[in-house]
């Protein structure tokens, strides 16, 4: 099992910044993709950003240029730097990692951290 500990959420005014962290621990073999998803009230969960094991990244169009995903392999941690936040970014942000073991990838999800952006 892999445990994910997220932190960094909170309340911020529009235009402000937050940095989310997600640290993986437990039976880690080889972490492949690590990413952030979010779910706003009444909406489906959506991908925010993902980073591969070699550092290639992909972002939702709505956050390009404002959010930056990064990872620290030594710490098994993925970060999401969120700048120029907007009220529509309000959501619960969840970390997702793929742990590769024996040729099979296993997905793990964090509990989520709430981000509230006030106007």
C-alpha positions as CSV (number, residue, x, y, z in Angstrom):
1,X,0.0,0.0,0.0
2,X,1.0,3.6,-0.7
3,X,-0.1,6.4,1.6
4,X,-0.4,9.9,0.3
5,X,-0.3,12.9,2.6
6,X,-1.5,16.2,1.1
7,X,-1.0,19.7,2.6
8,X,-1.1,23.3,1.6
9,X,-4.7,24.0,1.0
10,X,-6.6,26.8,2.5
11,X,-8.4,30.1,2.0
12,X,-6.9,32.7,-0.3
13,X,-8.1,35.8,-2.0
14,X,-8.4,36.0,-5.8
15,X,-5.0,36.7,-7.3
16,X,-3.2,35.0,-4.5
17,X,-1.0,31.9,-4.5
18,X,-0.9,28.5,-2.8
19,X,1.5,25.6,-2.9
20,X,0.1,22.1,-2.5
21,X,2.3,19.2,-1.5
22,X,1.7,15.5,-1.7
23,X,4.2,13.1,0.0
24,X,4.0,9.4,-0.8
25,X,5.1,6.7,1.6
26,X,4.7,3.0,2.2
27,X,5.4,0.2,-0.2
28,X,6.8,2.4,-3.0
29,X,8.5,0.5,-5.8
30,X,8.6,2.9,-8.8
31,X,6.4,6.0,-8.9
32,X,5.5,6.7,-12.5
33,X,3.0,9.5,-13.1
34,X,2.1,11.8,-10.2
35,X,-0.7,14.3,-10.6
36,X,-3.3,16.6,-9.1
37,X,-7.0,16.4,-9.8
38,X,-9.8,18.6,-8.4
39,X,-13.5,18.4,-7.8
40,X,-15.6,21.5,-7.4
41,X,-19.0,21.3,-5.7
42,X,-21.5,19.9,-8.1
43,X,-18.9,19.1,-10.7
44,X,-17.0,16.0,-11.9
45,X,-13.4,15.4,-10.9
46,X,-11.0,16.8,-13.5
47,X,-7.3,16.6,-14.2
48,X,-5.4,19.7,-13.2
49,X,-1.8,18.7,-13.9
50,X,0.3,15.6,-14.2
51,X,4.1,15.0,-14.3
52,X,5.8,11.8,-15.5
53,X,8.8,10.0,-14.1
54,X,11.0,11.8,-16.5
55,X,9.5,15.3,-15.8
56,X,7.2,15.8,-18.7
57,X,4.1,17.7,-17.7
58,X,0.6,18.2,-18.9
59,X,-1.9,20.8,-17.7
60,X,-5.6,21.5,-18.0
61,X,-6.0,24.4,-20.4
62,X,-7.6,26.5,-17.7
63,X,-4.5,26.5,-15.5
64,X,-1.8,26.8,-18.1
65,X,0.6,29.7,-17.3
66,X,-0.7,30.0,-13.7
67,X,0.0,26.6,-12.2
68,X,3.2,24.6,-12.1
69,X,3.6,21.0,-11.2
70,X,6.9,19.6,-10.0
71,X,8.3,16.6,-8.1
72,X,11.1,15.7,-5.8
73,X,12.0,12.1,-6.5
74,X,14.2,11.7,-3.5
75,X,11.3,12.7,-1.3
76,X,8.6,11.0,-3.3
77,X,6.7,14.2,-3.3
78,X,4.8,16.1,-5.9
79,X,4.0,19.8,-5.7
80,X,1.5,22.2,-7.3
81,X,2.3,25.8,-7.3
82,X,-0.9,27.8,-7.9
83,X,-0.6,31.5,-8.8
84,X,-3.1,34.1,-9.8
85,X,-5.9,32.0,-8.3
86,X,-9.5,32.6,-9.3
87,X,-12.7,31.9,-7.5
88,X,-13.4,29.2,-10.0
89,X,-10.4,27.3,-8.8
90,X,-12.2,26.6,-5.6
91,X,-12.3,22.8,-5.2
92,X,-11.0,19.9,-3.3
93,X,-7.6,19.0,-4.8
94,X,-6.5,15.4,-4.7
95,X,-3.2,13.8,-5.4
96,X,-2.9,10.7,-7.5
97,X,0.2,8.5,-8.1
98,X,0.9,5.4,-10.1
99,X,3.1,2.9,-8.3
100,X,4.7,0.4,-10.7
101,X,5.3,-3.0,-9.4
102,X,6.0,-6.2,-11.3
103,X,5.0,-4.6,-14.6
104,X,1.7,-3.4,-13.3
105,X,0.7,0.1,-12.3
106,X,-1.4,0.7,-9.3
107,X,-3.3,4.0,-8.7
108,X,-3.5,5.6,-5.3
109,X,-5.4,8.7,-4.2
110,X,-5.0,11.1,-1.4
111,X,-7.8,12.3,0.8
112,X,-7.8,15.7,-0.7
113,X,-7.0,19.2,0.4
114,X,-9.6,22.0,0.2
115,X,-8.7,25.2,-1.7
116,X,-11.1,28.2,-1.4
117,X,-10.5,31.3,-3.4
118,X,-12.6,34.3,-2.3
119,X,-13.5,37.1,-4.7
